[in-house]
Amino acid sequence: MNKADLVELMAKNTKLPKSTCKDCLEAFIASVTQALKQNKSVVLTGFGTFTVMKRKKRVGVNPATGKKMEIPAKKVPKFKAGKTLKSVIK
């Protein structure tokens, strides 16, 4: 499912216009992105938690040359599904 499919499904479920659902989805994405950028977590009870995870620097191997290289430390977004979401998927 892509963004357009999700907007269409939201419009069908809420009986709101697609443009309104698209604006709401984009606002949600922007809000979560802004919170993660500020190193805050977003907790949606029952659905899941968006957080920022710090990865340590590590040594990797270039698959093309086989040469070892250092991969720098970085922050990455992480999503952990909530209990309710997990139980629905089982």
N, C-alpha and C positions, 0 to 999 in steps of 0.2 A: 504494500500500500504506500503510495506516495502522498505528497502534501495535497494535491488536487483531490485525490480519492478521499482523504481524511476530511477535507472541507465539505465535500459532497455528502459524506456520511453524517457529519455534524449537522448540516442543514436539514437532512432528512429526519434525524432524531429530534431536533429542536423545533422544526418547522419555521426556522428563521431563514432570511435570504442568504445565499452563498457569500455575498459580499460582506455581510455582517460576521459570518462564521470565519471567513478568511481573515478579517481584521482582528477578531478575537484570538485566533490561532497565532497570528504574527505577533500580537501583543504578548501572548503567553511565552512564545519563544524568546522574544526580546527581553522580557522580564527575567526569565531563567538565566539567559546569557549574561545579563547585567549583574545578577546576584553572584554567579560563578566567577565573573571577572573580578568582583570585589572579595573573592575568597569566602563567600557565604554559602551555606547549603540551603537547598529548597526541599522541604519535607511536605509531601502530599500523603497524608495518612490513608492507608489502605492501598495506595497506588505505588508509591516508592519515594526514593530520596536521590536527588541530584547533588553531587559533591565534587570537590576538586581534589585529586589525588596527586601527590608528589612522587615522581619516579626518580630514583637515584641514578647517577651516571653509571654506565656499565660498558663492558667491552663487547663488541659485536664483530661479526665477520662479514665482509663484503662478498656476497655470493658470486659475483662476476669474477673477482680476482683472487678470492680466498685470503685477502690481506685483512689483518686485524685492525679495528678502528675503535676509537672511543665514542660512545654515544652520550651526549651531554644530558645532564639532569633537566627535567622539565615537568610542568604541571599538565595534567590531562583531566578532562571531565569523566565522571563515573556515575553510573546509575545503578542503584540497588533496588530491585523490585520489593514491594511491600507484601506482607502476609496475605492480604486479600487477593491481590493480583496473582500471586503464586498459586493460591488455592483454586482460582478460576481456570488457570492454564492446565492444571493436572489432568 
